[in-house]
């Protein structure tokens, strides 16, 4: 039991290190949750274009060139000056694009702790034509292959595969659907050619 507990602690520390070392960008945000404060100041708050984030009773917090752990510690410290022993949870909200064969492609927010299934659910889930084995990440115009099978089997979070602010998760279409569509186009062209031939005779 002690070894299992130690392993869980190590996993938590490693996962936390991955997320706390990341930098928040304008458009990203934080999810602020209080557990022992009656005032309704918890919620989601987003970073402005100038790199600052406005929080209740704290005013503006600068996020420029600062990793998430530094920002989080400052927020905790400042709220501790207002409330006695506040119990709060602060999670980052990274902007990501979910594209391709999903129900509602677009921009969504993720903390990094979600699974790939959770991420896809945000965008309405995958379509019937989706190739889940071919999912990849686009970062800074570069394509990053990921082991989707391993992610699904082991329940890895997006944090485990290194999701970052601004990443694009692309769900491609299965090859047979693409081939089917291509054959339809070829057939359509053939029909038009045949019709045109009738008029030229």
Protein Blocks (a to p, Z undefined) as FASTA:
>chain_A
ZZmmmmmmmmmmmmmmmmmmpccdehiacddddfkbfbdcbccddddfkopacdehklpa
dfehpafklmmmmmmmmmmmmpghiacddddddddddehjdfbgcddddehlacfklmmm
mnopaafkbcfklgccdeehiacdddfklmmmnopafklnopaehiacdddddfklmmmm
mmmmmmmmmmmmmmmmmmmZZ
